[in-house]
Amino acid sequence: MSELELFAADEEAMLVLGARIAEVTGGKGVIYLHGDLGAGKTTLSRGIIRGLGHVGAVKSPTFTLVEPYEIGAVRAFHFDLYRLVDAEELEYLGIRDYFEGDALCLVEWPQRGAGVLPKADLDITISPHGAGRALRLQAQGERGSTWCAALAVRA
């Protein structure tokens, strides 16, 4: 399955959906999060990170660009590239090191890192839909297709 449409009625539903995404990823892969300011990208990321087993705060990395999480054997990195001026700045961060190995990388505003970031396994676009949020998941390869199929079973 290469594309899936989901709906989250409120913040709690977004967190639950994030936990489901964490489960199907197994804590590995690359997910790009698209949407306007306030769309729910950080809320979904919080649900994913908590779904991996993190019990502390999950803050937006708007000013730090990346927040790392070590959760047992799982490594997760939450990026927010909103304040990035030039994608080449990511090279100074050692960005490629974050994407090596078996980590889960969540990237908000990935378009700001175009040309430097690796290809995503899954693109998630979040947009307002009534009082809730519509989420369009688009697989960018076999791994993402497997995730979409697993999420569709429980949608």
N, CA, C and O atoms as a DFTB+ gen file, in Angstrom:
620 C
 N C O
     1  1       0.857      -1.177       0.000
     2  2       0.000       0.000       0.000
     3  2       0.900       1.236       0.000
     4  3       1.771       1.376       0.859
     5  1       0.688       2.113      -0.949
     6  2       1.589       3.258      -1.058
     7  2       1.013       4.554      -0.504
     8  3       1.753       5.518      -0.303
     9  1      -0.289       4.595      -0.254
    10  2      -0.881       5.821       0.281
    11  2      -2.040       5.470       1.203
    12  3      -2.771       4.505       0.982
    13  1      -2.184       6.287       2.243
    14  2      -3.225       6.042       3.237
    15  2      -3.701       7.379       3.780
    16  3      -2.893       8.266       4.056
    17  1      -5.010       7.526       3.935
    18  2      -5.605       8.722       4.525
    19  2      -6.147       8.357       5.899
    20  3      -6.889       7.385       6.040
    21  1      -5.777       9.137       6.915
    22  2      -6.251       8.917       8.274
    23  2      -6.789      10.227       8.834
    24  3      -6.534      11.300       8.289
    25  1      -7.534      10.125       9.923
    26  2      -8.106      11.300      10.563
    27  2      -7.863      11.231      12.065
    28  3      -8.032      10.180      12.682
    29  1      -7.469      12.354      12.645
    30  2      -7.315      12.462      14.100
    31  2      -8.262      13.567      14.566
    32  3      -8.124      14.722      14.165
    33  1      -9.214      13.207      15.407
    34  2     -10.248      14.143      15.845
    35  2      -9.730      15.219      16.788
    36  3     -10.268      16.325      16.832
    37  1      -8.662      14.887      17.557
    38  2      -8.147      15.844      18.540
    39  2      -6.709      15.484      18.892
    40  3      -6.129      14.567      18.311
    41  1      -6.141      16.210      19.845
    42  2      -4.753      15.982      20.235
    43  2      -4.533      14.562      20.748
    44  3      -3.534      13.930      20.403
    45  1      -5.435      14.062      21.550
    46  2      -5.302      12.706      22.084
    47  2      -5.284      11.678      20.957
    48  3      -4.495      10.734      20.992
    49  1      -6.144      11.856      19.960
    50  2      -6.174      10.939      18.814
    51  2      -4.861      11.009      18.031
    52  3      -4.393       9.999      17.505
    53  1      -4.272      12.198      17.956
    54  2      -2.991      12.358      17.262
    55  2      -1.885      11.609      18.015
    56  3      -1.028      10.980      17.395
    57  1      -1.905      11.676      19.347
    58  2      -0.916      10.963      20.158
    59  2      -1.073       9.450      20.011
    60  3      -0.083       8.723      19.928
    61  1      -2.311       8.984      19.979
    62  2      -2.587       7.550      19.797
    63  2      -2.102       7.095      18.419
    64  3      -1.497       6.031      18.289
    65  1      -2.368       7.897      17.403
    66  2      -1.899       7.568      16.065
    67  2      -0.370       7.525      16.037
    68  3       0.218       6.646      15.407
    69  1       0.263       8.468      16.717
    70  2       1.727       8.459      16.808
    71  2       2.239       7.172      17.418
    72  3       3.224       6.609      16.941
    73  1       1.583       6.698      18.468
    74  2       1.986       5.445      19.112
    75  2       1.834       4.267      18.144
    76  3       2.670       3.363      18.134
    77  1       0.784       4.274      17.342
    78  2       0.598       3.219      16.336
    79  2       1.709       3.258      15.295
    80  3       2.209       2.216      14.872
    81  1       2.094       4.464      14.886
    82  2       3.188       4.608      13.916
    83  2       4.486       4.088      14.524
    84  3       5.255       3.398      13.855
    85  1       4.729       4.420      15.797
    86  2       5.935       3.923      16.476
    87  2       5.966       2.398      16.440
    88  3       7.005       1.792      16.179
    89  1       4.825       1.796      16.703
    90  2       4.734       0.332      16.738
    91  2       5.085      -0.283      15.386
    92  3       5.851      -1.245      15.323
    93  1       4.527       0.266      14.300
    94  2       4.772      -0.339      12.986
    95  2       6.185      -0.080      12.477
    96  3       6.705      -0.871      11.691
    97  1       6.815       1.010      12.906
    98  2       8.185       1.296      12.452
    99  2       9.217       0.448      13.177
   100  3      10.301       0.201      12.649
   101  1       8.889       0.004      14.375
   102  2       9.872      -0.719      15.171
   103  2      11.035       0.171      15.583
   104  3      12.091      -0.328      15.972
   105  1      10.851       1.480      15.502
   106  2      11.898       2.412      15.914
   107  2      13.008       2.593      14.899
   108  3      14.126       2.964      15.258
   109  1      12.709       2.333      13.626
   110  2      13.716       2.462      12.571
   111  2      13.105       3.103      11.347
   112  3      11.959       2.822      10.997
   113  1      13.875       3.972      10.690
   114  2      13.424       4.553       9.440
   115  2      13.447       6.073       9.445
   116  3      13.916       6.708      10.390
   117  1      12.925       6.637       8.358
   118  2      12.906       8.085       8.168
   119  2      11.494       8.518       7.805
   120  3      10.910       8.031       6.837
   121  1      10.953       9.445       8.601
   122  2       9.613       9.971       8.361
   123  2       9.700      11.482       8.224
   124  3      10.241      12.167       9.092
   125  1       9.160      11.991       7.123
   126  2       9.066      13.439       6.904
   127  2       7.664      13.884       7.282
   128  3       6.674      13.247       6.923
   129  1       7.596      14.999       8.018
   130  2       6.318      15.553       8.472
   131  2       6.102      16.913       7.829
   132  3       6.896      17.835       8.015
   133  1       5.019      17.027       7.072
   134  2       4.682      18.251       6.354
   135  2       3.398      18.844       6.929
   136  3       2.529      18.117       7.411
   137  1       3.290      20.157       6.874
   138  2       2.081      20.843       7.312
   139  2       2.414      22.250       7.747
   140  3       3.561      22.565       8.064
   141  1       1.407      23.084       7.759
   142  2       1.594      24.476       8.181
   143  2       1.926      24.551       9.664
   144  3       1.834      23.557      10.385
   145  1       2.313      25.743      10.111
   146  2       2.527      25.965      11.537
   147  2       1.250      25.604      12.290
   148  3       0.156      26.003      11.890
   149  1       1.386      24.858      13.365
   150  2       0.234      24.479      14.171
   151  2      -0.568      23.311      13.633
   152  3      -1.630      22.994      14.170
   153  1      -0.083      22.664      12.582
   154  2      -0.829      21.552      11.979
   155  2      -0.865      20.320      12.877
   156  3      -1.823      19.548      12.829
   157  1       0.173      20.128      13.697
   158  2       0.210      18.963      14.575
   159  2       1.432      18.077      14.372
   160  3       1.472      16.948      14.860
   161  1       2.428      18.587      13.652
   162  2       3.643      17.797      13.393
   163  2       4.351      17.411      14.688
   164  3       4.745      16.258      14.861
   165  1       4.511      18.363      15.591
   166  2       5.194      18.080      16.855
   167  2       4.341      17.173      17.737
   168  3       4.876      16.306      18.429
   169  1       3.046      17.357      17.723
   170  2       2.165      16.481      18.513
   171  2       2.269      15.048      18.018
   172  3       2.359      14.121      18.823
   173  1       2.259      14.853      16.706
   174  2       2.401      13.509      16.168
   175  2       3.769      12.936      16.535
   176  3       3.872      11.765      16.901
   177  1       4.814      13.752      16.439
   178  2       6.165      13.310      16.821
   179  2       6.200      12.904      18.288
   180  3       6.824      11.905      18.645
   181  1       5.533      13.672      19.133
   182  2       5.469      13.353      20.565
   183  2       4.815      11.982      20.767
   184  3       5.285      11.177      21.572
   185  1       3.742      11.725      20.040
   186  2       3.073      10.430      20.132
   187  2       3.969       9.293      19.669
   188  3       3.958       8.213      20.260
   189  1       4.742       9.526      18.619
   190  2       5.652       8.495      18.115
   191  2       6.740       8.214      19.149
   192  3       7.013       7.057      19.467
   193  1       7.352       9.258      19.665
   194  2       8.455       9.091      20.620
   195  2       7.968       8.448      21.914
   196  3       8.646       7.588      22.477
   197  1       6.804       8.860      22.382
   198  2       6.242       8.213      23.576
   199  2       5.853       6.766      23.269
   200  3       5.975       5.890      24.124
   201  1       5.388       6.526      22.050
   202  2       5.040       5.172      21.638
   203  2       6.242       4.238      21.585
   204  3       6.098       3.018      21.673
   205  1       7.418       4.818      21.440
   206  2       8.653       4.026      21.474
   207  2       9.072       3.691      22.899
   208  3       9.960       2.868      23.121
   209  1       8.409       4.353      23.882
   210  2       8.703       4.068      25.281
   211  2       9.303       5.215      26.066
   212  3       9.609       5.047      27.247
   213  1       9.483       6.370      25.456
   214  2      10.023       7.525      26.185
   215  2       8.973       8.053      27.159
   216  3       7.814       8.236      26.785
   217  1       9.374       8.298      28.401
   218  2       8.423       8.751      29.412
   219  2       8.618      10.203      29.826
   220  3       7.771      10.743      30.537
   221  1       9.677      10.841      29.419
   222  2       9.920      12.240      29.793
   223  2       9.259      13.191      28.818
   224  3       8.431      12.803      27.994
   225  1       9.650      14.445      28.938
   226  2       9.128      15.487      28.058
   227  2       9.611      15.270      26.629
   228  3      10.715      14.775      26.402
   229  1       8.780      15.642      25.683
   230  2       9.144      15.640      24.268
   231  2       8.907      17.062      23.785
   232  3       7.776      17.463      23.511
   233  1       9.994      17.813      23.685
   234  2       9.854      19.218      23.305
   235  2      10.166      19.423      21.840
   236  3      10.838      18.605      21.212
   237  1       9.677      20.508      21.311
   238  2       9.936      20.845      19.925
   239  2      11.384      21.296      19.776
   240  3      11.857      22.132      20.545
   241  1      12.089      20.743      18.788
   242  2      13.480      21.151      18.575
   243  2      13.616      22.379      17.669
   244  3      14.581      22.484      16.912
   245  1      12.662      23.300      17.741
   246  2      12.666      24.457      16.866
   247  2      13.963      25.260      16.956
   248  3      14.461      25.735      15.936
   249  1      14.509      25.419      18.145
   250  2      15.711      26.237      18.288
   251  2      16.990      25.408      18.287
   252  3      18.059      25.936      17.980
   253  1      16.907      24.136      18.619
   254  2      18.099      23.279      18.657
   255  2      18.269      22.488      17.364
   256  3      19.322      21.885      17.157
   257  1      17.286      22.471      16.507
   258  2      17.204      21.720      15.253
   259  2      17.024      20.220      15.442
   260  3      16.361      19.580      14.626
   261  1      17.602      19.636      16.509
   262  2      17.447      18.195      16.712
   263  2      17.403      17.877      18.204
   264  3      18.146      18.455      18.997
   265  1      16.529      16.959      18.566
   266  2      16.460      16.428      19.930
   267  2      16.670      14.921      19.832
   268  3      15.901      14.230      19.164
   269  1      17.706      14.407      20.493
   270  2      17.957      12.965      20.466
   271  2      17.236      12.250      21.609
   272  3      17.039      12.822      22.681
   273  1      16.847      11.010      21.377
   274  2      16.203      10.182      22.395
   275  2      16.834       8.794      22.359
   276  3      16.874       8.148      21.312
   277  1      17.318       8.349      23.492
   278  2      17.829       6.986      23.650
   279  2      16.787       6.259      24.494
   280  3      16.596       6.579      25.667
   281  1      16.121       5.287      23.896
   282  2      15.029       4.574      24.560
   283  2      15.369       3.092      24.519
   284  3      14.998       2.387      23.580
   285  1      16.073       2.625      25.536
   286  2      16.565       1.250      25.501
   287  2      17.506       1.086      24.322
   288  3      18.486       1.819      24.196
   289  1      17.210       0.128      23.464
   290  2      18.042      -0.116      22.286
   291  2      17.665       0.789      21.106
   292  3      18.344       0.781      20.080
   293  1      16.590       1.564      21.249
   294  2      16.103       2.421      20.168
   295  2      16.715       3.818      20.272
   296  3      16.763       4.429      21.339
   297  1      17.176       4.289      19.124
   298  2      17.650       5.671      19.020
   299  2      16.684       6.413      18.098
   300  3      16.397       5.967      16.987
   301  1      16.189       7.551      18.579
   302  2      15.291       8.362      17.762
   303  2      15.803       9.800      17.752
   304  3      16.317      10.304      18.751
   305  1      15.650      10.440      16.605
   306  2      16.056      11.832      16.457
   307  2      14.886      12.615      15.880
   308  3      14.313      12.247      14.855
   309  1      14.546      13.699      16.561
   310  2      13.434      14.553      16.152
   311  2      14.018      15.873      15.650
   312  3      14.608      16.630      16.420
   313  1      13.854      16.138      14.376
   314  2      14.379      17.349      13.750
   315  2      13.253      18.331      13.470
   316  3      12.147      17.929      13.111
   317  1      13.533      19.609      13.633
   318  2      12.627      20.675      13.216
   319  2      13.480      21.678      12.451
   320  3      14.274      22.409      13.045
   321  1      13.315      21.709      11.141
   322  2      14.161      22.539      10.282
   323  2      13.530      23.879       9.933
   324  3      13.989      24.555       9.012
   325  1      12.484      24.274      10.657
   326  2      11.766      25.507      10.343
   327  2      12.687      26.726      10.300
   328  3      12.538      27.572       9.418
   329  1      13.607      26.829      11.208
   330  2      14.482      28.001      11.295
   331  2      15.752      27.885      10.450
   332  3      16.595      28.782      10.467
   333  1      15.885      26.801       9.725
   334  2      17.052      26.598       8.885
   335  2      17.033      27.598       7.729
   336  3      16.021      27.737       7.041
   337  1      18.146      28.289       7.519
   338  2      18.222      29.281       6.450
   339  2      18.685      28.635       5.150
   340  3      18.152      28.931       4.081
   341  1      19.679      27.750       5.243
   342  2      20.257      27.115       4.070
   343  2      20.485      25.632       4.383
   344  3      21.023      25.294       5.437
   345  1      20.084      24.770       3.483
   346  2      20.223      23.322       3.698
   347  2      21.675      22.921       3.965
   348  3      21.922      21.924       4.645
   349  1      22.619      23.669       3.450
   350  2      24.035      23.352       3.653
   351  2      24.434      23.455       5.126
   352  3      25.434      22.866       5.537
   353  1      23.659      24.201       5.926
   354  2      23.934      24.295       7.358
   355  2      23.861      22.913       8.020
   356  3      24.501      22.676       9.044
   357  1      23.090      22.020       7.438
   358  2      22.945      20.678       7.994
   359  2      24.258      19.908       7.962
   360  3      24.497      19.042       8.803
   361  1      25.102      20.224       6.997
   362  2      26.408      19.564       6.920
   363  2      27.239      19.867       8.162
   364  3      27.974      19.003       8.641
   365  1      27.130      21.081       8.684
   366  2      27.876      21.470       9.883
   367  2      27.365      20.745      11.126
   368  3      28.092      20.585      12.107
   369  1      26.121      20.314      11.074
   370  2      25.528      19.537      12.166
   371  2      25.979      18.079      12.151
   372  3      25.762      17.344      13.114
   373  1      26.602      17.675      11.062
   374  2      26.936      16.265      10.896
   375  2      25.688      15.450      10.631
   376  3      25.548      14.330      11.123
   377  1      24.786      16.015       9.853
   378  2      23.460      15.444       9.642
   379  2      23.495      13.998       9.164
   380  3      22.648      13.200       9.566
   381  1      24.432      13.654       8.337
   382  2      24.474      12.295       7.768
   383  2      24.676      11.241       8.860
   384  3      24.201      10.113       8.727
   385  1      25.375      11.600       9.931
   386  2      25.611      10.656      11.027
   387  2      24.313      10.225      11.706
   388  3      24.192       9.085      12.154
   389  1      23.346      11.137      11.780
   390  2      22.070      10.823      12.428
   391  2      21.288       9.753      11.661
   392  3      20.548       8.969      12.255
   393  1      21.459       9.730      10.353
   394  2      20.668       8.843       9.508
   395  2      21.337       7.496       9.249
   396  3      20.768       6.639       8.573
   397  1      22.529       7.309       9.778
   398  2      23.217       6.030       9.616
   399  2      22.704       5.042      10.666
   400  3      22.270       5.439      11.748
   401  1      22.760       3.773      10.335
   402  2      22.367       2.755      11.302
   403  2      20.869       2.564      11.370
   404  3      20.152       2.757      10.388
   405  1      20.414       2.182      12.543
   406  2      19.018       1.786      12.723
   407  2      18.203       2.761      13.559
   408  3      17.366       2.336      14.355
   409  1      18.426       4.040      13.396
   410  2      17.675       5.030      14.171
   411  2      16.352       5.346      13.474
   412  3      16.167       5.059      12.291
   413  1      15.440       5.943      14.236
   414  2      14.221       6.505      13.670
   415  2      14.414       8.015      13.624
   416  3      14.678       8.643      14.649
   417  1      14.282       8.592      12.444
   418  2      14.452      10.035      12.273
   419  2      13.133      10.654      11.831
   420  3      12.582      10.297      10.790
   421  1      12.637      11.589      12.638
   422  2      11.412      12.325      12.349
   423  2      11.832      13.731      11.958
   424  3      12.529      14.401      12.720
   425  1      11.417      14.190      10.777
   426  2      11.883      15.477      10.281
   427  2      10.700      16.379       9.952
   428  3       9.947      16.119       9.014
   429  1      10.547      17.446      10.740
   430  2       9.563      18.480      10.443
   431  2      10.203      19.499       9.499
   432  3      11.383      19.820       9.643
   433  1       9.441      20.001       8.547
   434  2       9.902      20.972       7.553
   435  2      11.049      20.401       6.713
   436  3      12.058      21.082       6.529
   437  1      10.927      19.173       6.198
   438  2      12.031      18.554       5.449
   439  2      12.399      19.302       4.167
   440  3      13.532      19.195       3.697
   441  1      11.468      20.049       3.603
   442  2      11.758      20.781       2.375
   443  2      12.909      21.773       2.567
   444  3      13.573      22.151       1.602
   445  1      13.142      22.191       3.808
   446  2      14.234      23.139       4.080
   447  2      15.595      22.450       4.065
   448  3      16.628      23.120       4.066
   449  1      15.603      21.139       4.052
   450  2      16.853      20.376       3.983
   451  2      17.014      19.662       2.649
   452  3      17.841      18.760       2.516
   453  1      16.214      20.071       1.657
   454  2      16.235      19.411       0.349
   455  2      17.653      19.416      -0.237
   456  3      18.365      20.419      -0.189
   457  1      18.030      18.278      -0.782
   458  2      19.342      18.138      -1.395
   459  2      20.396      17.617      -0.436
   460  3      21.458      17.165      -0.861
   461  1      20.107      17.679       0.858
   462  2      21.054      17.208       1.871
   463  2      20.478      16.000       2.614
   464  3      21.199      15.047       2.911
   465  1      19.197      16.045       2.908
   466  2      18.556      14.950       3.647
   467  2      18.424      13.700       2.780
   468  3      18.285      13.800       1.561
   469  1      18.468      12.529       3.404
   470  2      18.235      11.291       2.642
   471  2      16.744      11.156       2.307
   472  3      15.907      11.886       2.838
   473  1      16.441      10.238       1.446
   474  2      15.060       9.962       1.064
   475  2      14.292       9.417       2.270
   476  3      14.826       8.641       3.063
   477  1      13.049       9.832       2.391
   478  2      12.192       9.351       3.477
   479  2      11.608       7.986       3.129
   480  3      11.466       7.636       1.957
   481  1      11.274       7.223       4.165
   482  2      10.501       5.999       3.974
   483  2       9.020       6.340       3.874
   484  3       8.249       5.651       3.206
   485  1       8.638       7.432       4.562
   486  2       7.236       7.826       4.632
   487  2       7.128       9.335       4.737
   488  3       7.817       9.966       5.539
   489  1       6.254       9.909       3.918
   490  2       5.902      11.326       4.008
   491  2       4.518      11.408       4.626
   492  3       3.588      10.736       4.179
   493  1       4.384      12.238       5.662
   494  2       3.078      12.454       6.294
   495  2       2.741      13.931       6.155
   496  3       3.491      14.792       6.617
   497  1       1.620      14.218       5.522
   498  2       1.143      15.593       5.383
   499  2      -0.083      15.750       6.268
   500  3      -1.050      14.997       6.160
   501  1      -0.020      16.752       7.152
   502  2      -1.097      16.993       8.109
   503  2      -1.782      18.303       7.740
   504  3      -1.125      19.318       7.509
   505  1      -3.106      18.266       7.687
   506  2      -3.855      19.486       7.375
   507  2      -5.129      19.538       8.209
   508  3      -5.666      18.502       8.602
   509  1      -5.610      20.758       8.478
   510  2      -6.861      20.896       9.247
   511  2      -8.012      20.229       8.501
   512  3      -8.087      20.265       7.273
   513  1      -8.898      19.627       9.272
   514  2     -10.086      18.993       8.703
   515  2     -11.181      19.118       9.754
   516  3     -11.253      18.310      10.681
   517  1     -12.026      20.121       9.612
   518  2     -13.024      20.395      10.639
   519  2     -12.324      20.730      11.936
   520  3     -11.427      21.573      11.958
   521  1     -12.720      20.083      13.019
   522  2     -12.094      20.319      14.319
   523  2     -10.834      19.486      14.502
   524  3     -10.080      19.694      15.453
   525  1     -10.604      18.537      13.589
   526  2      -9.463      17.631      13.729
   527  2      -8.412      17.847      12.666
   528  3      -8.239      18.950      12.147
   529  1      -7.716      16.773      12.352
   530  2      -6.635      16.805      11.373
   531  2      -6.754      15.623      10.417
   532  3      -7.035      14.497      10.825
   533  1      -6.535      15.908       9.135
   534  2      -6.439      14.865       8.124
   535  2      -4.958      14.583       7.913
   536  3      -4.149      15.507       7.826
   537  1      -4.610      13.316       7.832
   538  2      -3.223      12.916       7.618
   539  2      -3.137      12.072       6.358
   540  3      -3.816      11.053       6.234
   541  1      -2.307      12.498       5.434
   542  2      -2.067      11.729       4.215
   543  2      -0.674      11.113       4.329
   544  3       0.325      11.830       4.393
   545  1      -0.616       9.805       4.355
   546  2       0.641       9.082       4.456
   547  2       0.996       8.556       3.074
   548  3       0.190       7.879       2.435
   549  1       2.199       8.867       2.616
   550  2       2.656       8.419       1.308
   551  2       3.971       7.668       1.469
   552  3       4.979       8.228       1.898
   553  1       3.936       6.392       1.116
   554  2       5.131       5.561       1.198
   555  2       6.107       5.981       0.113
   556  3       5.712       6.320      -1.002
   557  1       7.385       5.952       0.458
   558  2       8.426       6.287      -0.506
   559  2       9.332       5.084      -0.760
   560  3      10.481       5.242      -1.173
   561  1       8.826       3.916      -0.519
   562  2       9.591       2.694      -0.727
   563  2       8.906       1.527      -0.051
   564  3       7.804       1.654       0.484
   565  1       9.572       0.395      -0.084
   566  2       8.988      -0.832       0.460
   567  2       8.698      -0.719       1.959
   568  3       7.639      -1.146       2.421
   569  1       9.627      -0.150       2.708
   570  2       9.438      -0.014       4.162
   571  2       8.190       0.820       4.457
   572  3       7.361       0.430       5.279
   573  1       8.059       1.948       3.797
   574  2       6.896       2.808       3.995
   575  2       5.599       2.139       3.581
   576  3       4.569       2.323       4.229
   577  1       5.642       1.361       2.502
   578  2       4.445       0.623       2.058
   579  2       4.011      -0.400       3.097
   580  3       2.818      -0.583       3.342
   581  1       4.987      -1.062       3.705
   582  2       4.685      -2.031       4.764
   583  2       4.029      -1.323       5.946
   584  3       3.064      -1.827       6.520
   585  1       4.553      -0.161       6.303
   586  2       3.977       0.610       7.415
   587  2       2.543       1.018       7.103
   588  3       1.660       0.867       7.947
   589  1       2.301       1.539       5.889
   590  2       0.945       1.963       5.511
   591  2      -0.022       0.790       5.560
   592  3      -1.141       0.931       6.052
   593  1       0.394      -0.360       5.060
   594  2      -0.478      -1.535       5.077
   595  2      -0.815      -1.935       6.496
   596  3      -1.962      -2.276       6.786
   597  1       0.173      -1.899       7.398
   598  2      -0.081      -2.257       8.799
   599  2      -1.004      -1.252       9.462
   600  3      -1.864      -1.635      10.256
   601  1      -0.844       0.013       9.156
   602  2      -1.703       1.047       9.750
   603  2      -3.123       0.965       9.189
   604  3      -4.085       1.241       9.906
   605  1      -3.262       0.598       7.942
   606  2      -4.581       0.496       7.316
   607  2      -5.420      -0.604       7.944
   608  3      -6.644      -0.486       8.009
   609  1      -4.784      -1.665       8.404
   610  2      -5.485      -2.788       9.013
   611  2      -6.218      -2.331      10.272
   612  3      -7.300      -2.833      10.578
   613  1      -5.636      -1.386      10.996
   614  2      -6.217      -0.933      12.264
   615  2      -6.835       0.454      12.159
   616  3      -7.159       1.064      13.178
   617  1      -7.000       0.957      10.945
   618  2      -7.554       2.310      10.766
   619  2      -9.020       2.371      11.128
   620  3      -9.635       3.433      11.034
